[in-house]
Amino acid sequence: MLLLSVALVYSQSSALKTLDKYIINQDFENAKSLINKINTKKFNTAELARYNYALATIRLQDNRDDLAYNHYIESKKLYKTIDSLDKVAKINIEIVSLLLAINTNKVDYKPFLNEYNEYTKQNRNPKILTEFYIQIGKSFYDTIPKIALNYFKKAANENLKTNDKINQVRILQNMGATYSHDKIRKIDSALLVYKQALNILKNEKIIDSNSQKITSFFFNIYTNTGVAYNKKKDFDNALYYFKKADSIPLVGYLNKNKEILYGYISELYKEKGDYKKSIEFIEKQKVLINIINENEQKIAIKELDTKYNTEETKLQNLTLKTKLQTNRILLLTGLALIIIIVTIGILAYKNVSKKKTIAEQEQLIQTQKLESALKEQELHEIDVMLESQEKERQRIANELHDNLGSLLSTLKFNFQNLKRQNQDLKDKESALYEKTDSLIDEAYQEVRNISHLKNLGVIGSQGLEIAVKKMAEKMSILKKLTINVIPFGMDERLDNQKEIILFRMIQELCTNIIKHSQATEVNIYLTQHNKIDINIIIEDNGRGFDLKKVSKKDGIGLKSIEKKVEQMEGTFTIDSVINKGTTIIIDMPI
């Protein structure tokens, strides 16, 4: 009986390993056949969690997203009970990916993304951060593709640390789709990154156990390349890549992918005016849609049948379970004794190594404390410097308004009195008086404007968003320059000192645009995401510039801003194209 029990446990464990292998190779037919034969009654918590995770993957391939979601949730609960945080995090990010892919999804993906974010704070592994940034980028794809693109670039930077070719292809594929987005329409950039992705895929070194995944990537990139060419009205190239995609021997998601592809091809022929061909591919698409629906019905019937058989098997095994109970108790007692003996040996070994580890940790803690103290001192000095700068700005603004402003007001008043006392002036002298009066008035208004502009910082309860909007309103010039402010997620105030610094940066950059760019429109995007970081994008449609050719004098402001951003552990990026404008991106942790 003992041998039989051990054999059963080993058999089920072996079946799970075989199931995992089928899923990795995307051999879903064998995976479905095997999963219906597995008896889960002997499974422990970890095996049940693993079994549900496999079921979720299979249901996802069958386009049964609702069932996949339920199995993911069940697997996540089980992994939580055994404190398997890595598995929980992996499931969270896969649920996010699943929910973002559903067009009519009503389940909020953000709680799962937030859980994964908490995990990244404890584990700053570049691979984990790469996945996090990819999913955030996908979450912004439909609403604000520019921010999505920024997060895909952050994912690419993290992925460089791991040199993961598969993830590199995923990122390039997402970047290409974002460049092709109707709100961006940088089709040449999309085609360039698709080409880079194909070059990586054709490298034989990465075609190993992921061969089915590689095949799927080829299909998606050929399809997306066809879509990009179609948007350029280059129908010949579009059709060429659509046909290459259609020739790919897919295993997973075959019907769903081909249904989408035939929809694109039908649209292409419609654009060309070949309605006969367009209708032909619409019909092909309809056939696949019907097959998908039929498969879903068959899966539902199969699940009901499996459930019925499972209940019947439970009744048959009830008698056998009672007989085996006594033998299981004996087996568990023996195993417990073995575990106790092994545990005593392990504890003895750990006790010695633990003392050594504690000593090393204490030394490391002391080093970290010293580094932390130095860092705090440096940050304090920066804060003092910034506070002094802000006070000095405030003092200058007050001096301008109170002293020079009042002097100009008095001068204007006295001048107008002088003018009234000389009513019978000749025309030439009268014109001179009018011109001088106008110049005094202009100087007075200029002082008021400078005073107000310098005081547009984050004062009292205004906050960064309001201050930037007021600045934009002041700096906009009717029929010559429009400055738009587009906030997203700016629901909570930042630290006041940080708001002041960010406002001064934005003000300085906008001043540079007015001086040098010859732009007619400026967009300022302010995005605060999940209390993690703040993203600022300032783009103009001006003449652009070559960063390498910027003179030292003109580049002082940009270098100063870049240094401040780095001191605050942020990143500062400039993307400028001659005659096509400039985009400046600031990312900073909150």
C-alpha positions, 0 to 999 in steps of 0.5 A: 500500500505504501508503494502504491501510494508513493507511485500514485503521488509520483505519477501525478507529479510526473503528469504535471511536469509533462503538462508544463512541457506541453504548454511551453511547447504550445502543444495544446491538443496533448495538453488538453488530453492530459489535463482531463486524465489528471486526478487532483485529489492527491495534490497538495496546495502547490500542485493544485495551484500549478494545475489551475495555472496550467488550466488558465493557460489552456483556456486562454488559448481556447479564447475562453478568457472568462474561464482563464481569469477564474483559474488564474484567480484560483491559482493565485489564492492557492499560491498566496496560502503557501507564501509563493510571492514570485508566482503570485506576482507572475499571475498578477501581471498575466491577469493584467495582460489578459484584461487589457486584451479584452475589448469589452472588459469590465473588470478593473485591471489596476488592483492587479497592477498595483499589487505587482508594483508593490512586489517590484518595490521589494524586488528591483529585478530588471526582468520584473521591472521590464514586465511592469513597464510593458504592462503600464505602457499597454494600459496607456496605449488607447488613451495616451499613446505618447505616454505608452511609448515612454513606458515601452522605452523605459522597459527597453532600458531595463531589458538591456540589463538582462539581454533577454531577446524574447522581451526585446522583441515584445517591446519592439512589437509594442513600440511599433504598434504605438508608433502606428497609432492614429494619434501618433502616425510615425509609420516610418518609425514603426517600420524601423522597429519592426525591422529590428524585431525581425532581425532579432527573430532571424538570429538562430541563437534564440530559436530553441525551446521557444520555437512556437513563441518565435513563430507567433512573433513572426506572425504578429510582426508580419501582420503589424508591418502590413497594417503599417504599410496599409496606413501609408497606402502602400498596398503592394507591400502591405499585401506582401506582409499579410501573405507572409503572415498567412503562410506562418504555421501557427499552433496556438490561437490559430483561428483567432489570429487568422480571423483578425488577419483576414479582417485586415486583408479585406479592409486592404482590398476595400481600400484598393477598390477590389470589392470582390476580393474584399468580400472573399476575405470577409467570408473567410473571416466569418467562417473562422468566427463561427468556428471560434463560437462552435469551439467555445460551445464544445468546451462548455459541453466538455466541462459539464461532462467532466464535472459529471464524471468527477462527481461519479468518480468521487462516489466510487473512491469513497470506499477506497479512501476509507481503507487507505486512511489507516495506511496513510497515517502510518506513512505520514508518521514515518515521514514525520520522523524522517523530517524531524531527523533531517531538520535537526541536522539542517538546523545545526548547520544553519546555526553556524552559517547564521552567525557568520551571515549576521556578522556580515550583515551588521558590517553591511548595515554600518556601511549603508548607514554611512552612505545614507547619512552622506546622501541626506547631507547632499540632499539637504544642501540642494534643498537649501540652495533651491529654497534660497533661489526661490526666496531671491526670485520672490524678493526681486519680484516684490522689488520690481512691483513695489519700487520700480512699478510705483516709480513708473506710475509716478513718472507717468502721472507727472508726464501726463500733467506736463502734457495737459499744461502744454495743450497748444503744442505743435503737431510734431511735439504732440506726437513726441509726447504721445510716443513717450507716453506710450513707451512709459506705459509699455515699460510699466506693463512690462514690469507688471508682467515680469513681476506676475510671471516670476510670482506664478510659482506654486503659491499657497494651495494652487498646486503644480497643475494650476500654476502651469495652466496660469503660466501657459495662459500668460505665455500664449500669444493670440494667433501666434503661439498656443500653449496647451496643458493636458493633465492626467491623474493629477489628483493629489498635491506633491511636496511643495518644494518639488512642485516649485522645482518642477514648475521652474523647469517647465517655465524655463523650457517654455521660455526657451521655446518662445525664444528659439523654436518659432513654434506655433503650438506647445503641448504640456502633458502632466501625468501622475501614475499610481503615486509612483512617479510623475511624467512631464512631456513638453512638445512643440511644433517648432524648427527643432535643433541638433543637440550636438550643435547647441552652443555652450551659452544656449545649452546652459539652461538645459544642462542645469535642468538635466542636473537638477532632474538627476539629483532628484533621481529622475531622467531627462530626455530630449528628442528633437528633429530639424523642422519637425519640433522638439519633445522633452520628457522628464520622469521623476519619482514621487 
